[in-house]
Amino acid sequence: MITIMVVDDIVPIAKKYTQFLNQVDNFKVVAIVHSGYEAVMNCAIHKPDIILMDVEMETRTAGLDATKYILEKFPNTKIIILTVYEDDETVFKAFQLGVTDYLLKNSTPAEMVTCINDAYNNRSPIRPTIAQKIRREFQRVKKSESSFLYCLHLVTQLTQTELDILDLMSQGYTRKQICKIRCVELSTIKTQINNILKKFNCNSMEEVVSQVNELNIFEYIRNIRNQKDF
């Protein structure tokens, strides 16, 4: 007998799932709850084999938050998330937390039965749609890391003066303010800025500043400096 907990904040949907699942020979719904908090509490009480977990309940991430806690405390529990849309970010986040699979809420009863049986028997092959999502995520991460390393490389090509000016501009200081801070003429700042633009191959400092801020380059540099000081 496969014991199941249904978690969905829309009561009629939860009842619909329950009525159907209880008609399957080897399925038994042991709990029906309507929030992430209740899911955590009832998992501890009933210890179901499978949890069908809605994502959005009392909060937009209630299902994922409950999933994280449950899998930390009950790692043998198999969680299948229920979602309305195949949102890449939500699905990938769920797999990062350790869910076994996911189902669209408009899935057929046969698809639900197959998914539950596969999860229970540790037969959860990475379906093409999931594999595609994972590939896209790894491509995104790889691109981000490449951008970070490339930008960090450009920063290391700057002189200390150029680095200081870029750091101040990334904090929102204007050119006139930087002149006062560094006690230099505006023409000197302009020369240093032109040097920065050439090294970054950019046409404006706004573009350079946006790039280093988006990648948190100076935050990374400060952390490294603090570690060395420590």
C-alpha distance (Angstrom), angle and dihedral (degrees) to the residues before:
residue distance angle dihedral
M1 . . .
I2 3.83 . .
T3 3.78 111.3 .
I4 3.79 116.3 -147.6
M5 3.79 136.8 -169.5
V6 3.80 118.2 -157.0
V7 3.80 116.3 -150.3
D8 3.80 117.2 -172.7
D9 3.79 130.5 130.7
I10 3.81 93.0 -145.5
V11 3.79 101.9 83.6
P12 3.84 98.7 -157.2
I13 3.82 90.7 52.3
A14 3.80 92.0 48.5
K15 3.82 90.3 50.0
K16 3.81 91.4 47.3
Y17 3.81 91.5 53.6
T18 3.79 91.4 45.8
Q19 3.81 95.5 50.1
F20 3.79 91.2 50.0
L21 3.82 96.5 44.1
N22 3.80 93.5 48.8
Q23 3.80 88.3 58.3
V24 3.81 91.4 61.2
D25 3.82 110.2 95.6
N26 3.79 99.9 -127.7
F27 3.84 97.7 32.4
K28 3.79 127.3 94.4
V29 3.81 124.4 177.7
V30 3.81 106.1 -144.7
A31 3.80 98.4 177.5
I32 3.81 141.0 16.3
V33 3.80 116.0 -162.6
H34 3.78 135.7 169.0
S35 3.81 107.3 -151.2
G36 3.77 141.9 43.8
Y37 3.79 90.8 -113.4
E38 3.81 91.9 54.3
A39 3.79 89.4 46.9
V40 3.79 91.7 58.5
M41 3.80 93.4 45.9
N42 3.80 94.9 46.7
C43 3.77 93.6 44.8
A44 3.80 88.2 60.1
I45 3.81 90.4 48.9
H46 3.81 102.5 41.3
K47 3.83 101.6 23.9
P48 3.83 93.8 -152.2
D49 3.78 121.2 -160.2
I50 3.80 92.1 -135.2
I51 3.79 132.4 26.5
L52 3.79 121.6 -162.0
M53 3.82 99.1 -154.7
D54 3.78 124.9 -165.9
V55 3.82 112.7 -147.6
E56 3.81 103.7 -146.9
M57 3.79 115.4 48.6
E58 3.81 127.6 120.9
T59 3.81 85.7 -5.0
R60 3.81 132.6 14.6
T61 3.80 90.8 -102.6
A62 3.80 100.3 32.3
G63 3.81 92.7 117.5
L64 3.80 93.3 49.4
D65 3.81 91.8 45.9
A66 3.79 90.7 51.2
T67 3.80 90.4 45.7
K68 3.79 91.7 54.5
Y69 3.81 92.7 51.7
I70 3.81 95.2 43.1
L71 3.80 94.6 49.9
E72 3.79 90.7 48.6
K73 3.82 91.5 53.4
F74 3.81 100.0 30.1
P75 3.83 106.3 28.2
N76 3.81 93.8 170.3
T77 3.81 92.4 62.1
K78 3.80 114.1 106.6
I79 3.79 113.2 -138.8
I80 3.80 124.2 -164.7
I81 3.77 112.4 -171.3
L82 3.79 120.4 -140.5
T83 3.76 117.1 -145.4
V84 3.78 137.4 170.3
Y85 3.80 95.2 -146.8
E86 3.80 131.4 35.8
D87 3.79 91.6 -123.0
D88 3.81 108.1 176.3
E89 3.79 95.1 -146.7
T90 3.81 94.1 50.3
V91 3.80 94.5 45.1
F92 3.79 93.8 46.8
K93 3.80 91.9 46.3
A94 3.79 89.0 52.2
F95 3.80 92.3 52.2
Q96 3.78 90.0 48.1
L97 3.80 87.9 56.8
G98 3.80 90.2 52.3
V99 3.80 106.6 -101.7
T100 3.78 115.4 161.9
D101 3.80 98.3 -137.9
Y102 3.78 144.8 -31.3
L103 3.79 134.9 -123.8
L104 3.76 131.6 -159.3
K105 3.78 110.9 -126.4
N106 3.79 90.2 -122.3
S107 3.81 92.3 56.9
T108 3.79 116.5 130.2
P109 3.82 121.0 -104.9
A110 3.81 88.7 -112.0
E111 3.82 90.9 54.9
M112 3.81 90.2 50.2
V113 3.80 92.8 50.4
T114 3.80 91.7 48.6
C115 3.79 92.1 47.4
I116 3.81 93.2 50.6
N117 3.82 93.9 46.2
D118 3.80 91.6 47.4
A119 3.80 91.6 49.2
Y120 3.80 92.9 48.4
N121 3.81 91.9 49.2
N122 3.81 93.9 43.7
R123 3.78 90.2 -112.1
S124 3.77 101.8 132.9
P125 3.80 107.0 138.5
I126 3.79 116.5 -170.4
R127 3.77 101.7 -101.9
P128 3.83 118.0 -142.1
T129 3.80 92.3 -105.5
I130 3.80 91.9 53.2
A131 3.80 92.7 44.0
Q132 3.78 89.2 52.8
K133 3.80 91.6 51.7
I134 3.79 91.6 49.5
R135 3.81 91.8 48.6
R136 3.80 90.7 51.1
E137 3.79 91.1 49.7
F138 3.81 93.2 50.0
Q139 3.80 89.8 48.0
R140 3.79 89.5 52.0
V141 3.81 92.4 48.9
K142 3.81 92.0 46.3
K143 3.79 91.4 50.3
S144 3.80 90.9 48.3
E145 3.81 92.6 49.6
S146 3.80 91.1 47.3
S147 3.80 90.7 50.7
F148 3.78 91.2 48.6
L149 3.80 93.7 50.2
Y150 3.80 92.5 45.1
C151 3.81 92.4 49.0
L152 3.81 91.0 46.0
H153 3.81 88.7 51.5
L154 3.82 90.4 53.5
V155 3.79 90.8 49.4
T156 3.80 90.9 53.8
Q157 3.82 88.3 57.4
L158 3.81 90.9 62.7
T159 3.78 122.6 97.3
Q160 3.79 116.7 -117.9
T161 3.82 90.1 -102.4
E162 3.80 92.3 50.7
L163 3.79 90.4 46.3
D164 3.81 91.5 51.9
I165 3.80 91.9 49.8
L166 3.80 92.8 48.7
D167 3.81 89.9 47.7
L168 3.81 91.1 53.2
M169 3.80 92.4 46.7
S170 3.80 90.5 49.5
Q171 3.81 87.2 56.6
G172 3.81 90.5 55.2
Y173 3.81 101.7 -100.7
T174 3.81 116.2 149.1
R175 3.78 123.3 -129.3
K176 3.80 91.7 -105.5
Q177 3.80 91.2 51.0
I178 3.81 90.4 49.3
C179 3.83 89.1 51.7
K180 3.81 89.8 56.2
I181 3.81 93.4 44.6
R182 3.80 93.0 50.1
C183 3.82 95.3 33.8
V184 3.81 94.0 -129.3
E185 3.80 137.1 123.8
L186 3.80 121.8 -92.7
S187 3.81 89.8 -116.3
T188 3.83 89.2 61.9
I189 3.80 91.4 52.1
K190 3.81 90.1 48.4
T191 3.81 90.7 53.6
Q192 3.80 91.9 50.6
I193 3.81 91.0 47.3
N194 3.79 91.4 52.2
N195 3.80 88.8 52.7
I196 3.82 90.4 51.6
L197 3.81 91.7 49.5
K198 3.81 91.6 51.4
K199 3.81 92.5 50.6
F200 3.81 91.8 48.0
N201 3.82 92.5 40.3
C202 3.80 89.8 -131.8
N203 3.79 132.9 136.9
S204 3.80 98.7 -142.0
M205 3.78 139.3 29.1
E206 3.79 89.1 -129.8
E207 3.79 87.7 66.7
V208 3.81 92.7 48.4
V209 3.80 94.0 45.8
S210 3.81 91.4 47.7
Q211 3.80 90.1 52.6
V212 3.81 97.2 49.2
N213 3.81 92.4 43.0
E214 3.79 94.3 48.1
L215 3.80 90.0 53.1
N216 3.84 93.9 40.7
I217 3.80 90.4 -127.6
F218 3.79 97.0 160.5
E219 3.79 92.4 44.7
Y220 3.81 87.1 55.9
I221 3.82 91.7 47.9
R222 3.81 92.2 49.4
N223 3.81 91.5 49.7
I224 3.81 90.2 52.4
R225 3.80 90.9 49.1
N226 3.81 91.7 48.6
Q227 3.80 91.0 51.3
K228 3.78 90.5 51.5
D229 3.81 91.7 48.1
F230 3.80 89.8 49.7
